[in-house]
């Protein structure tokens, strides 16, 4: 259960980060390749808002897989967590080669940790 709770905690922090981006915080250097080092343009703010929903889905899958909640049909959380693991691993790669130094130094290690936690949750 601890890996699931840690993953949810990281997702919550990232959700706050995304909400800050949506509201115009000048943190663009940490996301989307750092192309917009200040506040994000409208289209990317929409993408940031959608990320919050993705994080919420990931969190509920992790909590369901860990047995903290029961909201998904039998086996769906297990499959879903493998999808989350794959998604996080695949997202690590572009962050690792991002032109933004801030994104490489902050988001890449964070995604590695999140991937490891997701793997532990998926393995159950």
Phi and psi restraints in degrees (range 20) as a CNS / XPLOR table:
assign (resid 1 and name C) (resid 2 and name N)
       (resid 2 and name CA) (resid 2 and name C) 1.0 -59.4 20.0 2
assign (resid 2 and name N) (resid 2 and name CA)
       (resid 2 and name C) (resid 3 and name N) 1.0 -45.2 20.0 2
assign (resid 2 and name C) (resid 3 and name N)
       (resid 3 and name CA) (resid 3 and name C) 1.0 -58.5 20.0 2
assign (resid 3 and name N) (resid 3 and name CA)
       (resid 3 and name C) (resid 4 and name N) 1.0 -38.5 20.0 2
assign (resid 3 and name C) (resid 4 and name N)
       (resid 4 and name CA) (resid 4 and name C) 1.0 -64.7 20.0 2
assign (resid 4 and name N) (resid 4 and name CA)
       (resid 4 and name C) (resid 5 and name N) 1.0 -43.1 20.0 2
assign (resid 4 and name C) (resid 5 and name N)
       (resid 5 and name CA) (resid 5 and name C) 1.0 -67.0 20.0 2
assign (resid 5 and name N) (resid 5 and name CA)
       (resid 5 and name C) (resid 6 and name N) 1.0 -38.4 20.0 2
assign (resid 5 and name C) (resid 6 and name N)
       (resid 6 and name CA) (resid 6 and name C) 1.0 -65.8 20.0 2
assign (resid 6 and name N) (resid 6 and name CA)
       (resid 6 and name C) (resid 7 and name N) 1.0 -42.1 20.0 2
assign (resid 6 and name C) (resid 7 and name N)
       (resid 7 and name CA) (resid 7 and name C) 1.0 -61.8 20.0 2
assign (resid 7 and name N) (resid 7 and name CA)
       (resid 7 and name C) (resid 8 and name N) 1.0 -43.4 20.0 2
assign (resid 7 and name C) (resid 8 and name N)
       (resid 8 and name CA) (resid 8 and name C) 1.0 -63.7 20.0 2
assign (resid 8 and name N) (resid 8 and name CA)
       (resid 8 and name C) (resid 9 and name N) 1.0 -38.0 20.0 2
assign (resid 8 and name C) (resid 9 and name N)
       (resid 9 and name CA) (resid 9 and name C) 1.0 -62.8 20.0 2
assign (resid 9 and name N) (resid 9 and name CA)
       (resid 9 and name C) (resid 10 and name N) 1.0 -43.9 20.0 2
assign (resid 9 and name C) (resid 10 and name N)
       (resid 10 and name CA) (resid 10 and name C) 1.0 -65.1 20.0 2
assign (resid 10 and name N) (resid 10 and name CA)
       (resid 10 and name C) (resid 11 and name N) 1.0 -41.8 20.0 2
assign (resid 10 and name C) (resid 11 and name N)
       (resid 11 and name CA) (resid 11 and name C) 1.0 -62.3 20.0 2
assign (resid 11 and name N) (resid 11 and name CA)
       (resid 11 and name C) (resid 12 and name N) 1.0 -36.8 20.0 2
assign (resid 11 and name C) (resid 12 and name N)
       (resid 12 and name CA) (resid 12 and name C) 1.0 -64.5 20.0 2
assign (resid 12 and name N) (resid 12 and name CA)
       (resid 12 and name C) (resid 13 and name N) 1.0 -42.3 20.0 2
assign (resid 12 and name C) (resid 13 and name N)
       (resid 13 and name CA) (resid 13 and name C) 1.0 -63.0 20.0 2
assign (resid 13 and name N) (resid 13 and name CA)
       (resid 13 and name C) (resid 14 and name N) 1.0 -43.0 20.0 2
assign (resid 13 and name C) (resid 14 and name N)
       (resid 14 and name CA) (resid 14 and name C) 1.0 -65.3 20.0 2
assign (resid 14 and name N) (resid 14 and name CA)
       (resid 14 and name C) (resid 15 and name N) 1.0 -35.2 20.0 2
assign (resid 14 and name C) (resid 15 and name N)
       (resid 15 and name CA) (resid 15 and name C) 1.0 -64.4 20.0 2
assign (resid 15 and name N) (resid 15 and name CA)
       (resid 15 and name C) (resid 16 and name N) 1.0 -41.1 20.0 2
assign (resid 15 and name C) (resid 16 and name N)
       (resid 16 and name CA) (resid 16 and name C) 1.0 -62.5 20.0 2
assign (resid 16 and name N) (resid 16 and name CA)
       (resid 16 and name C) (resid 17 and name N) 1.0 -41.6 20.0 2
assign (resid 16 and name C) (resid 17 and name N)
       (resid 17 and name CA) (resid 17 and name C) 1.0 -58.7 20.0 2
assign (resid 17 and name N) (resid 17 and name CA)
       (resid 17 and name C) (resid 18 and name N) 1.0 -46.2 20.0 2
assign (resid 17 and name C) (resid 18 and name N)
       (resid 18 and name CA) (resid 18 and name C) 1.0 -65.0 20.0 2
assign (resid 18 and name N) (resid 18 and name CA)
       (resid 18 and name C) (resid 19 and name N) 1.0 -39.6 20.0 2
assign (resid 18 and name C) (resid 19 and name N)
       (resid 19 and name CA) (resid 19 and name C) 1.0 -63.0 20.0 2
assign (resid 19 and name N) (resid 19 and name CA)
       (resid 19 and name C) (resid 20 and name N) 1.0 -40.8 20.0 2
assign (resid 19 and name C) (resid 20 and name N)
       (resid 20 and name CA) (resid 20 and name C) 1.0 -60.0 20.0 2
assign (resid 20 and name N) (resid 20 and name CA)
       (resid 20 and name C) (resid 21 and name N) 1.0 -41.6 20.0 2
assign (resid 20 and name C) (resid 21 and name N)
       (resid 21 and name CA) (resid 21 and name C) 1.0 -62.5 20.0 2
assign (resid 21 and name N) (resid 21 and name CA)
       (resid 21 and name C) (resid 22 and name N) 1.0 -43.2 20.0 2
assign (resid 21 and name C) (resid 22 and name N)
       (resid 22 and name CA) (resid 22 and name C) 1.0 -58.8 20.0 2
assign (resid 22 and name N) (resid 22 and name CA)
       (resid 22 and name C) (resid 23 and name N) 1.0 -38.5 20.0 2
assign (resid 22 and name C) (resid 23 and name N)
       (resid 23 and name CA) (resid 23 and name C) 1.0 -82.3 20.0 2
assign (resid 23 and name N) (resid 23 and name CA)
       (resid 23 and name C) (resid 24 and name N) 1.0 0.2 20.0 2
assign (resid 23 and name C) (resid 24 and name N)
       (resid 24 and name CA) (resid 24 and name C) 1.0 99.4 20.0 2
assign (resid 24 and name N) (resid 24 and name CA)
       (resid 24 and name C) (resid 25 and name N) 1.0 13.1 20.0 2
assign (resid 24 and name C) (resid 25 and name N)
       (resid 25 and name CA) (resid 25 and name C) 1.0 -61.7 20.0 2
assign (resid 25 and name N) (resid 25 and name CA)
       (resid 25 and name C) (resid 26 and name N) 1.0 141.1 20.0 2
assign (resid 25 and name C) (resid 26 and name N)
       (resid 26 and name CA) (resid 26 and name C) 1.0 -80.9 20.0 2
assign (resid 26 and name N) (resid 26 and name CA)
       (resid 26 and name C) (resid 27 and name N) 1.0 63.9 20.0 2
assign (resid 26 and name C) (resid 27 and name N)
       (resid 27 and name CA) (resid 27 and name C) 1.0 -118.7 20.0 2
assign (resid 27 and name N) (resid 27 and name CA)
       (resid 27 and name C) (resid 28 and name N) 1.0 17.9 20.0 2
assign (resid 27 and name C) (resid 28 and name N)
       (resid 28 and name CA) (resid 28 and name C) 1.0 -60.6 20.0 2
assign (resid 28 and name N) (resid 28 and name CA)
       (resid 28 and name C) (resid 29 and name N) 1.0 -20.7 20.0 2
assign (resid 28 and name C) (resid 29 and name N)
       (resid 29 and name CA) (resid 29 and name C) 1.0 -65.4 20.0 2
assign (resid 29 and name N) (resid 29 and name CA)
       (resid 29 and name C) (resid 30 and name N) 1.0 -15.9 20.0 2
assign (resid 29 and name C) (resid 30 and name N)
       (resid 30 and name CA) (resid 30 and name C) 1.0 -93.9 20.0 2
assign (resid 30 and name N) (resid 30 and name CA)
       (resid 30 and name C) (resid 31 and name N) 1.0 0.9 20.0 2
assign (resid 30 and name C) (resid 31 and name N)
       (resid 31 and name CA) (resid 31 and name C) 1.0 -149.4 20.0 2
assign (resid 31 and name N) (resid 31 and name CA)
       (resid 31 and name C) (resid 32 and name N) 1.0 162.0 20.0 2
assign (resid 31 and name C) (resid 32 and name N)
       (resid 32 and name CA) (resid 32 and name C) 1.0 52.2 20.0 2
assign (resid 32 and name N) (resid 32 and name CA)
       (resid 32 and name C) (resid 33 and name N) 1.0 39.6 20.0 2
assign (resid 32 and name C) (resid 33 and name N)
       (resid 33 and name CA) (resid 33 and name C) 1.0 72.2 20.0 2
assign (resid 33 and name N) (resid 33 and name CA)
       (resid 33 and name C) (resid 34 and name N) 1.0 8.7 20.0 2
assign (resid 33 and name C) (resid 34 and name N)
       (resid 34 and name CA) (resid 34 and name C) 1.0 68.6 20.0 2
assign (resid 34 and name N) (resid 34 and name CA)
       (resid 34 and name C) (resid 35 and name N) 1.0 16.2 20.0 2
assign (resid 34 and name C) (resid 35 and name N)
       (resid 35 and name CA) (resid 35 and name C) 1.0 -61.5 20.0 2
assign (resid 35 and name N) (resid 35 and name CA)
       (resid 35 and name C) (resid 36 and name N) 1.0 -26.8 20.0 2
assign (resid 35 and name C) (resid 36 and name N)
       (resid 36 and name CA) (resid 36 and name C) 1.0 -124.7 20.0 2
assign (resid 36 and name N) (resid 36 and name CA)
       (resid 36 and name C) (resid 37 and name N) 1.0 85.5 20.0 2
assign (resid 36 and name C) (resid 37 and name N)
       (resid 37 and name CA) (resid 37 and name C) 1.0 -64.0 20.0 2
assign (resid 37 and name N) (resid 37 and name CA)
       (resid 37 and name C) (resid 38 and name N) 1.0 -21.4 20.0 2
assign (resid 37 and name C) (resid 38 and name N)
       (resid 38 and name CA) (resid 38 and name C) 1.0 -95.6 20.0 2
assign (resid 38 and name N) (resid 38 and name CA)
       (resid 38 and name C) (resid 39 and name N) 1.0 -133.4 20.0 2
assign (resid 38 and name C) (resid 39 and name N)
       (resid 39 and name CA) (resid 39 and name C) 1.0 -71.3 20.0 2
assign (resid 39 and name N) (resid 39 and name CA)
       (resid 39 and name C) (resid 40 and name N) 1.0 146.2 20.0 2
assign (resid 39 and name C) (resid 40 and name N)
       (resid 40 and name CA) (resid 40 and name C) 1.0 -78.5 20.0 2
assign (resid 40 and name N) (resid 40 and name CA)
       (resid 40 and name C) (resid 41 and name N) 1.0 150.2 20.0 2
assign (resid 40 and name C) (resid 41 and name N)
       (resid 41 and name CA) (resid 41 and name C) 1.0 -70.9 20.0 2
assign (resid 41 and name N) (resid 41 and name CA)
       (resid 41 and name C) (resid 42 and name N) 1.0 167.2 20.0 2
assign (resid 41 and name C) (resid 42 and name N)
       (resid 42 and name CA) (resid 42 and name C) 1.0 -53.3 20.0 2
assign (resid 42 and name N) (resid 42 and name CA)
       (resid 42 and name C) (resid 43 and name N) 1.0 -45.6 20.0 2
assign (resid 42 and name C) (resid 43 and name N)
       (resid 43 and name CA) (resid 43 and name C) 1.0 -61.4 20.0 2
assign (resid 43 and name N) (resid 43 and name CA)
       (resid 43 and name C) (resid 44 and name N) 1.0 -40.1 20.0 2
assign (resid 43 and name C) (resid 44 and name N)
       (resid 44 and name CA) (resid 44 and name C) 1.0 -75.3 20.0 2
assign (resid 44 and name N) (resid 44 and name CA)
       (resid 44 and name C) (resid 45 and name N) 1.0 -25.5 20.0 2
assign (resid 44 and name C) (resid 45 and name N)
       (resid 45 and name CA) (resid 45 and name C) 1.0 -66.7 20.0 2
assign (resid 45 and name N) (resid 45 and name CA)
       (resid 45 and name C) (resid 46 and name N) 1.0 -36.5 20.0 2
assign (resid 45 and name C) (resid 46 and name N)
       (resid 46 and name CA) (resid 46 and name C) 1.0 -63.6 20.0 2
assign (resid 46 and name N) (resid 46 and name CA)
       (resid 46 and name C) (resid 47 and name N) 1.0 -43.3 20.0 2
assign (resid 46 and name C) (resid 47 and name N)
       (resid 47 and name CA) (resid 47 and name C) 1.0 -60.9 20.0 2
assign (resid 47 and name N) (resid 47 and name CA)
       (resid 47 and name C) (resid 48 and name N) 1.0 -39.6 20.0 2
assign (resid 47 and name C) (resid 48 and name N)
       (resid 48 and name CA) (resid 48 and name C) 1.0 -63.3 20.0 2
assign (resid 48 and name N) (resid 48 and name CA)
       (resid 48 and name C) (resid 49 and name N) 1.0 -40.3 20.0 2
assign (resid 48 and name C) (resid 49 and name N)
       (resid 49 and name CA) (resid 49 and name C) 1.0 -64.8 20.0 2
assign (resid 49 and name N) (resid 49 and name CA)
       (resid 49 and name C) (resid 50 and name N) 1.0 -40.4 20.0 2
assign (resid 49 and name C) (resid 50 and name N)
       (resid 50 and name CA) (resid 50 and name C) 1.0 -64.6 20.0 2
assign (resid 50 and name N) (resid 50 and name CA)
       (resid 50 and name C) (resid 51 and name N) 1.0 -32.0 20.0 2
assign (resid 50 and name C) (resid 51 and name N)
       (resid 51 and name CA) (resid 51 and name C) 1.0 -60.2 20.0 2
assign (resid 51 and name N) (resid 51 and name CA)
       (resid 51 and name C) (resid 52 and name N) 1.0 -34.9 20.0 2
assign (resid 51 and name C) (resid 52 and name N)
       (resid 52 and name CA) (resid 52 and name C) 1.0 -60.7 20.0 2
assign (resid 52 and name N) (resid 52 and name CA)
       (resid 52 and name C) (resid 53 and name N) 1.0 -41.6 20.0 2
assign (resid 52 and name C) (resid 53 and name N)
       (resid 53 and name CA) (resid 53 and name C) 1.0 -65.2 20.0 2
assign (resid 53 and name N) (resid 53 and name CA)
       (resid 53 and name C) (resid 54 and name N) 1.0 -39.3 20.0 2
assign (resid 53 and name C) (resid 54 and name N)
       (resid 54 and name CA) (resid 54 and name C) 1.0 -63.6 20.0 2
assign (resid 54 and name N) (resid 54 and name CA)
       (resid 54 and name C) (resid 55 and name N) 1.0 -42.0 20.0 2
assign (resid 54 and name C) (resid 55 and name N)
       (resid 55 and name CA) (resid 55 and name C) 1.0 -63.3 20.0 2
assign (resid 55 and name N) (resid 55 and name CA)
       (resid 55 and name C) (resid 56 and name N) 1.0 -39.3 20.0 2
assign (resid 55 and name C) (resid 56 and name N)
       (resid 56 and name CA) (resid 56 and name C) 1.0 -63.4 20.0 2
assign (resid 56 and name N) (resid 56 and name CA)
       (resid 56 and name C) (resid 57 and name N) 1.0 -42.0 20.0 2
assign (resid 56 and name C) (resid 57 and name N)
       (resid 57 and name CA) (resid 57 and name C) 1.0 -62.2 20.0 2
assign (resid 57 and name N) (resid 57 and name CA)
       (resid 57 and name C) (resid 58 and name N) 1.0 -45.3 20.0 2
assign (resid 57 and name C) (resid 58 and name N)
       (resid 58 and name CA) (resid 58 and name C) 1.0 -59.4 20.0 2
assign (resid 58 and name N) (resid 58 and name CA)
       (resid 58 and name C) (resid 59 and name N) 1.0 -42.7 20.0 2
assign (resid 58 and name C) (resid 59 and name N)
       (resid 59 and name CA) (resid 59 and name C) 1.0 -64.0 20.0 2
assign (resid 59 and name N) (resid 59 and name CA)
       (resid 59 and name C) (resid 60 and name N) 1.0 -43.7 20.0 2
assign (resid 59 and name C) (resid 60 and name N)
       (resid 60 and name CA) (resid 60 and name C) 1.0 -67.8 20.0 2
assign (resid 60 and name N) (resid 60 and name CA)
       (resid 60 and name C) (resid 61 and name N) 1.0 -35.4 20.0 2
assign (resid 60 and name C) (resid 61 and name N)
       (resid 61 and name CA) (resid 61 and name C) 1.0 -63.3 20.0 2
assign (resid 61 and name N) (resid 61 and name CA)
       (resid 61 and name C) (resid 62 and name N) 1.0 -44.0 20.0 2
assign (resid 61 and name C) (resid 62 and name N)
       (resid 62 and name CA) (resid 62 and name C) 1.0 -63.3 20.0 2
assign (resid 62 and name N) (resid 62 and name CA)
       (resid 62 and name C) (resid 63 and name N) 1.0 -44.1 20.0 2
assign (resid 62 and name C) (resid 63 and name N)
       (resid 63 and name CA) (resid 63 and name C) 1.0 -67.2 20.0 2
assign (resid 63 and name N) (resid 63 and name CA)
       (resid 63 and name C) (resid 64 and name N) 1.0 -37.5 20.0 2
assign (resid 63 and name C) (resid 64 and name N)
       (resid 64 and name CA) (resid 64 and name C) 1.0 -66.6 20.0 2
assign (resid 64 and name N) (resid 64 and name CA)
       (resid 64 and name C) (resid 65 and name N) 1.0 -45.5 20.0 2
assign (resid 64 and name C) (resid 65 and name N)
       (resid 65 and name CA) (resid 65 and name C) 1.0 -61.2 20.0 2
assign (resid 65 and name N) (resid 65 and name CA)
       (resid 65 and name C) (resid 66 and name N) 1.0 -34.5 20.0 2
assign (resid 65 and name C) (resid 66 and name N)
       (resid 66 and name CA) (resid 66 and name C) 1.0 -81.1 20.0 2
assign (resid 66 and name N) (resid 66 and name CA)
       (resid 66 and name C) (resid 67 and name N) 1.0 -5.8 20.0 2
assign (resid 66 and name C) (resid 67 and name N)
       (resid 67 and name CA) (resid 67 and name C) 1.0 83.1 20.0 2
assign (resid 67 and name N) (resid 67 and name CA)
       (resid 67 and name C) (resid 68 and name N) 1.0 11.1 20.0 2
assign (resid 67 and name C) (resid 68 and name N)
       (resid 68 and name CA) (resid 68 and name C) 1.0 -75.8 20.0 2
assign (resid 68 and name N) (resid 68 and name CA)
       (resid 68 and name C) (resid 69 and name N) 1.0 -38.4 20.0 2
assign (resid 68 and name C) (resid 69 and name N)
       (resid 69 and name CA) (resid 69 and name C) 1.0 -129.5 20.0 2
assign (resid 69 and name N) (resid 69 and name CA)
       (resid 69 and name C) (resid 70 and name N) 1.0 167.6 20.0 2
assign (resid 69 and name C) (resid 70 and name N)
       (resid 70 and name CA) (resid 70 and name C) 1.0 -137.2 20.0 2
assign (resid 70 and name N) (resid 70 and name CA)
       (resid 70 and name C) (resid 71 and name N) 1.0 87.8 20.0 2
assign (resid 70 and name C) (resid 71 and name N)
       (resid 71 and name CA) (resid 71 and name C) 1.0 -120.8 20.0 2
assign (resid 71 and name N) (resid 71 and name CA)
       (resid 71 and name C) (resid 72 and name N) 1.0 -15.5 20.0 2
assign (resid 71 and name C) (resid 72 and name N)
       (resid 72 and name CA) (resid 72 and name C) 1.0 -107.4 20.0 2
assign (resid 72 and name N) (resid 72 and name CA)
       (resid 72 and name C) (resid 73 and name N) 1.0 152.2 20.0 2
assign (resid 72 and name C) (resid 73 and name N)
       (resid 73 and name CA) (resid 73 and name C) 1.0 -59.7 20.0 2
assign (resid 73 and name N) (resid 73 and name CA)
       (resid 73 and name C) (resid 74 and name N) 1.0 159.0 20.0 2
assign (resid 73 and name C) (resid 74 and name N)
       (resid 74 and name CA) (resid 74 and name C) 1.0 -48.1 20.0 2
assign (resid 74 and name N) (resid 74 and name CA)
       (resid 74 and name C) (resid 75 and name N) 1.0 126.0 20.0 2
assign (resid 74 and name C) (resid 75 and name N)
       (resid 75 and name CA) (resid 75 and name C) 1.0 85.3 20.0 2
assign (resid 75 and name N) (resid 75 and name CA)
       (resid 75 and name C) (resid 76 and name N) 1.0 -17.8 20.0 2
assign (resid 75 and name C) (resid 76 and name N)
       (resid 76 and name CA) (resid 76 and name C) 1.0 -66.5 20.0 2
assign (resid 76 and name N) (resid 76 and name CA)
       (resid 76 and name C) (resid 77 and name N) 1.0 -38.3 20.0 2
assign (resid 76 and name C) (resid 77 and name N)
       (resid 77 and name CA) (resid 77 and name C) 1.0 -67.4 20.0 2
assign (resid 77 and name N) (resid 77 and name CA)
       (resid 77 and name C) (resid 78 and name N) 1.0 -37.0 20.0 2
assign (resid 77 and name C) (resid 78 and name N)
       (resid 78 and name CA) (resid 78 and name C) 1.0 -62.9 20.0 2
assign (resid 78 and name N) (resid 78 and name CA)
       (resid 78 and name C) (resid 79 and name N) 1.0 -51.4 20.0 2
assign (resid 78 and name C) (resid 79 and name N)
       (resid 79 and name CA) (resid 79 and name C) 1.0 -62.1 20.0 2
assign (resid 79 and name N) (resid 79 and name CA)
       (resid 79 and name C) (resid 80 and name N) 1.0 -44.4 20.0 2
assign (resid 79 and name C) (resid 80 and name N)
       (resid 80 and name CA) (resid 80 and name C) 1.0 -59.9 20.0 2
assign (resid 80 and name N) (resid 80 and name CA)
       (resid 80 and name C) (resid 81 and name N) 1.0 -38.2 20.0 2
assign (resid 80 and name C) (resid 81 and name N)
       (resid 81 and name CA) (resid 81 and name C) 1.0 -69.7 20.0 2
assign (resid 81 and name N) (resid 81 and name CA)
       (resid 81 and name C) (resid 82 and name N) 1.0 -31.4 20.0 2
assign (resid 81 and name C) (resid 82 and name N)
       (resid 82 and name CA) (resid 82 and name C) 1.0 -68.2 20.0 2
assign (resid 82 and name N) (resid 82 and name CA)
       (resid 82 and name C) (resid 83 and name N) 1.0 -35.7 20.0 2
assign (resid 82 and name C) (resid 83 and name N)
       (resid 83 and name CA) (resid 83 and name C) 1.0 -65.5 20.0 2
assign (resid 83 and name N) (resid 83 and name CA)
       (resid 83 and name C) (resid 84 and name N) 1.0 -43.5 20.0 2
assign (resid 83 and name C) (resid 84 and name N)
       (resid 84 and name CA) (resid 84 and name C) 1.0 -60.1 20.0 2
assign (resid 84 and name N) (resid 84 and name CA)
       (resid 84 and name C) (resid 85 and name N) 1.0 -45.8 20.0 2
assign (resid 84 and name C) (resid 85 and name N)
       (resid 85 and name CA) (resid 85 and name C) 1.0 -57.0 20.0 2
assign (resid 85 and name N) (resid 85 and name CA)
       (resid 85 and name C) (resid 86 and name N) 1.0 -49.4 20.0 2
assign (resid 85 and name C) (resid 86 and name N)
       (resid 86 and name CA) (resid 86 and name C) 1.0 -61.2 20.0 2
assign (resid 86 and name N) (resid 86 and name CA)
       (resid 86 and name C) (resid 87 and name N) 1.0 -41.8 20.0 2
assign (resid 86 and name C) (resid 87 and name N)
       (resid 87 and name CA) (resid 87 and name C) 1.0 -60.2 20.0 2
assign (resid 87 and name N) (resid 87 and name CA)
       (resid 87 and name C) (resid 88 and name N) 1.0 -45.6 20.0 2
assign (resid 87 and name C) (resid 88 and name N)
       (resid 88 and name CA) (resid 88 and name C) 1.0 -66.5 20.0 2
assign (resid 88 and name N) (resid 88 and name CA)
       (resid 88 and name C) (resid 89 and name N) 1.0 -41.9 20.0 2
assign (resid 88 and name C) (resid 89 and name N)
       (resid 89 and name CA) (resid 89 and name C) 1.0 -61.9 20.0 2
assign (resid 89 and name N) (resid 89 and name CA)
       (resid 89 and name C) (resid 90 and name N) 1.0 -46.2 20.0 2
assign (resid 89 and name C) (resid 90 and name N)
       (resid 90 and name CA) (resid 90 and name C) 1.0 -64.1 20.0 2
assign (resid 90 and name N) (resid 90 and name CA)
       (resid 90 and name C) (resid 91 and name N) 1.0 -32.9 20.0 2
assign (resid 90 and name C) (resid 91 and name N)
       (resid 91 and name CA) (resid 91 and name C) 1.0 -77.0 20.0 2
assign (resid 91 and name N) (resid 91 and name CA)
       (resid 91 and name C) (resid 92 and name N) 1.0 -17.1 20.0 2
assign (resid 91 and name C) (resid 92 and name N)
       (resid 92 and name CA) (resid 92 and name C) 1.0 -66.8 20.0 2
assign (resid 92 and name N) (resid 92 and name CA)
       (resid 92 and name C) (resid 93 and name N) 1.0 -38.4 20.0 2
assign (resid 92 and name C) (resid 93 and name N)
       (resid 93 and name CA) (resid 93 and name C) 1.0 -60.5 20.0 2
assign (resid 93 and name N) (resid 93 and name CA)
       (resid 93 and name C) (resid 94 and name N) 1.0 -52.3 20.0 2
assign (resid 93 and name C) (resid 94 and name N)
       (resid 94 and name CA) (resid 94 and name C) 1.0 -64.2 20.0 2
assign (resid 94 and name N) (resid 94 and name CA)
       (resid 94 and name C) (resid 95 and name N) 1.0 -31.7 20.0 2
assign (resid 94 and name C) (resid 95 and name N)
       (resid 95 and name CA) (resid 95 and name C) 1.0 -67.2 20.0 2
assign (resid 95 and name N) (resid 95 and name CA)
       (resid 95 and name C) (resid 96 and name N) 1.0 -36.4 20.0 2
assign (resid 95 and name C) (resid 96 and name N)
       (resid 96 and name CA) (resid 96 and name C) 1.0 -67.1 20.0 2
assign (resid 96 and name N) (resid 96 and name CA)
       (resid 96 and name C) (resid 97 and name N) 1.0 -26.6 20.0 2
assign (resid 96 and name C) (resid 97 and name N)
       (resid 97 and name CA) (resid 97 and name C) 1.0 -111.3 20.0 2
assign (resid 97 and name N) (resid 97 and name CA)
       (resid 97 and name C) (resid 98 and name N) 1.0 14.8 20.0 2
assign (resid 97 and name C) (resid 98 and name N)
       (resid 98 and name CA) (resid 98 and name C) 1.0 -59.2 20.0 2
assign (resid 98 and name N) (resid 98 and name CA)
       (resid 98 and name C) (resid 99 and name N) 1.0 142.9 20.0 2
assign (resid 98 and name C) (resid 99 and name N)
       (resid 99 and name CA) (resid 99 and name C) 1.0 -68.1 20.0 2
assign (resid 99 and name N) (resid 99 and name CA)
       (resid 99 and name C) (resid 100 and name N) 1.0 -15.5 20.0 2
assign (resid 99 and name C) (resid 100 and name N)
       (resid 100 and name CA) (resid 100 and name C) 1.0 -86.8 20.0 2
assign (resid 100 and name N) (resid 100 and name CA)
       (resid 100 and name C) (resid 101 and name N) 1.0 116.5 20.0 2
assign (resid 100 and name C) (resid 101 and name N)
       (resid 101 and name CA) (resid 101 and name C) 1.0 -60.2 20.0 2
assign (resid 101 and name N) (resid 101 and name CA)
       (resid 101 and name C) (resid 102 and name N) 1.0 -40.4 20.0 2
assign (resid 101 and name C) (resid 102 and name N)
       (resid 102 and name CA) (resid 102 and name C) 1.0 -60.6 20.0 2
assign (resid 102 and name N) (resid 102 and name CA)
       (resid 102 and name C) (resid 103 and name N) 1.0 -43.7 20.0 2
assign (resid 102 and name C) (resid 103 and name N)
       (resid 103 and name CA) (resid 103 and name C) 1.0 -65.7 20.0 2
assign (resid 103 and name N) (resid 103 and name CA)
       (resid 103 and name C) (resid 104 and name N) 1.0 -42.7 20.0 2
assign (resid 103 and name C) (resid 104 and name N)
       (resid 104 and name CA) (resid 104 and name C) 1.0 -61.3 20.0 2
assign (resid 104 and name N) (resid 104 and name CA)
       (resid 104 and name C) (resid 105 and name N) 1.0 -44.2 20.0 2
assign (resid 104 and name C) (resid 105 and name N)
       (resid 105 and name CA) (resid 105 and name C) 1.0 -77.5 20.0 2
assign (resid 105 and name N) (resid 105 and name CA)
       (resid 105 and name C) (resid 106 and name N) 1.0 -27.2 20.0 2
assign (resid 105 and name C) (resid 106 and name N)
       (resid 106 and name CA) (resid 106 and name C) 1.0 -102.6 20.0 2
assign (resid 106 and name N) (resid 106 and name CA)
       (resid 106 and name C) (resid 107 and name N) 1.0 -53.1 20.0 2
assign (resid 106 and name C) (resid 107 and name N)
       (resid 107 and name CA) (resid 107 and name C) 1.0 -75.7 20.0 2
assign (resid 107 and name N) (resid 107 and name CA)
       (resid 107 and name C) (resid 108 and name N) 1.0 -33.9 20.0 2
assign (resid 107 and name C) (resid 108 and name N)
       (resid 108 and name CA) (resid 108 and name C) 1.0 -63.1 20.0 2
assign (resid 108 and name N) (resid 108 and name CA)
       (resid 108 and name C) (resid 109 and name N) 1.0 -51.9 20.0 2
assign (resid 108 and name C) (resid 109 and name N)
       (resid 109 and name CA) (resid 109 and name C) 1.0 -62.3 20.0 2
assign (resid 109 and name N) (resid 109 and name CA)
       (resid 109 and name C) (resid 110 and name N) 1.0 -35.2 20.0 2
assign (resid 109 and name C) (resid 110 and name N)
       (resid 110 and name CA) (resid 110 and name C) 1.0 -62.8 20.0 2
assign (resid 110 and name N) (resid 110 and name CA)
       (resid 110 and name C) (resid 111 and name N) 1.0 -42.9 20.0 2
assign (resid 110 and name C) (resid 111 and name N)
       (resid 111 and name CA) (resid 111 and name C) 1.0 -67.7 20.0 2
assign (resid 111 and name N) (resid 111 and name CA)
       (resid 111 and name C) (resid 112 and name N) 1.0 -33.4 20.0 2
assign (resid 111 and name C) (resid 112 and name N)
       (resid 112 and name CA) (resid 112 and name C) 1.0 -63.5 20.0 2
assign (resid 112 and name N) (resid 112 and name CA)
       (resid 112 and name C) (resid 113 and name N) 1.0 -45.4 20.0 2
assign (resid 112 and name C) (resid 113 and name N)
       (resid 113 and name CA) (resid 113 and name C) 1.0 -63.2 20.0 2
assign (resid 113 and name N) (resid 113 and name CA)
       (resid 113 and name C) (resid 114 and name N) 1.0 -45.8 20.0 2
assign (resid 113 and name C) (resid 114 and name N)
       (resid 114 and name CA) (resid 114 and name C) 1.0 -61.9 20.0 2
assign (resid 114 and name N) (resid 114 and name CA)
       (resid 114 and name C) (resid 115 and name N) 1.0 -39.0 20.0 2
assign (resid 114 and name C) (resid 115 and name N)
       (resid 115 and name CA) (resid 115 and name C) 1.0 -62.7 20.0 2
assign (resid 115 and name N) (resid 115 and name CA)
       (resid 115 and name C) (resid 116 and name N) 1.0 -43.5 20.0 2
assign (resid 115 and name C) (resid 116 and name N)
       (resid 116 and name CA) (resid 116 and name C) 1.0 -62.7 20.0 2
assign (resid 116 and name N) (resid 116 and name CA)
       (resid 116 and name C) (resid 117 and name N) 1.0 -43.6 20.0 2
assign (resid 116 and name C) (resid 117 and name N)
       (resid 117 and name CA) (resid 117 and name C) 1.0 -63.8 20.0 2
assign (resid 117 and name N) (resid 117 and name CA)
       (resid 117 and name C) (resid 118 and name N) 1.0 -42.6 20.0 2
assign (resid 117 and name C) (resid 118 and name N)
       (resid 118 and name CA) (resid 118 and name C) 1.0 -62.6 20.0 2
assign (resid 118 and name N) (resid 118 and name CA)
       (resid 118 and name C) (resid 119 and name N) 1.0 -38.5 20.0 2
assign (resid 118 and name C) (resid 119 and name N)
       (resid 119 and name CA) (resid 119 and name C) 1.0 -62.2 20.0 2
assign (resid 119 and name N) (resid 119 and name CA)
       (resid 119 and name C) (resid 120 and name N) 1.0 -44.9 20.0 2
assign (resid 119 and name C) (resid 120 and name N)
       (resid 120 and name CA) (resid 120 and name C) 1.0 -61.7 20.0 2
assign (resid 120 and name N) (resid 120 and name CA)
       (resid 120 and name C) (resid 121 and name N) 1.0 -40.5 20.0 2
assign (resid 120 and name C) (resid 121 and name N)
       (resid 121 and name CA) (resid 121 and name C) 1.0 -67.0 20.0 2
assign (resid 121 and name N) (resid 121 and name CA)
       (resid 121 and name C) (resid 122 and name N) 1.0 -44.3 20.0 2
assign (resid 121 and name C) (resid 122 and name N)
       (resid 122 and name CA) (resid 122 and name C) 1.0 -61.0 20.0 2
assign (resid 122 and name N) (resid 122 and name CA)
       (resid 122 and name C) (resid 123 and name N) 1.0 -39.6 20.0 2
assign (resid 122 and name C) (resid 123 and name N)
       (resid 123 and name CA) (resid 123 and name C) 1.0 -68.9 20.0 2
assign (resid 123 and name N) (resid 123 and name CA)
       (resid 123 and name C) (resid 124 and name N) 1.0 -24.4 20.0 2
